[in-house]
Amino acid sequence: MTRILAALLLVAVAAPAWAQEALVEEGRQAFTKNGCHGCRTLGRMGTPIGPDLSHVGAKYSPAYLERWLRDPASVRPSAHMPTLELTDADVRALGAYFGAQR
């Protein structure tokens, strides 16, 4: 019985990490699918029109990044980035992906 409880506890603790890794991967795919690489660089991928996002997660939280993705001008009125037509799932995934960039 103790082994079963230990295994269940291990799964309960590890499951959020697996889910987060899957969300970050979805964000990586959304970066390409939505054409983000057309204006931004992340690692070796992209075009350096806007700031490099390779370390953006060290500066901003995923929640902040999600607000930015939904409406850049509401976060910074002088923003040059347009409001994009992203799904809520894409915003959440991109926020996780950018937040993981340290």
Residue pairs with C-beta under 8 A, 6 or more apart in sequence:
20 96
23 92
23 93
23 96
23 97
24 93
24 96
24 97
24 100
25 97
26 89
26 93
26 96
26 97
27 93
27 94
27 95
27 96
27 97
27 98
27 100
28 97
29 93
30 36
30 86
30 90
30 93
30 94
30 97
31 37
31 42
31 45
31 94
31 97
32 45
33 90
34 84
34 86
34 90
34 94
36 42
36 46
36 94
37 45
37 46
37 47
38 46
38 47
38 49
39 46
39 47
39 49
39 50
39 81
40 46
40 47
40 48
40 49
40 50
40 51
40 52
40 53
41 47
41 48
41 52
41 53
41 54
42 52
42 53
42 54
42 101
43 54
46 53
50 80
50 81
53 98
53 101
54 101
55 101
55 102
56 65
56 98
56 99
56 101
57 65
57 98
57 99
57 100
57 101
57 102
58 101
58 102
60 68
60 98
60 99
61 99
62 95
62 96
62 98
62 99
63 95
64 75
65 94
65 95
65 98
65 99
66 91
66 92
66 94
66 95
67 74
67 75
68 75
68 76
68 81
69 84
69 86
69 91
69 94
69 95
70 83
70 86
70 91
71 83
72 79
72 81
72 82
72 83
73 79
73 83
86 94
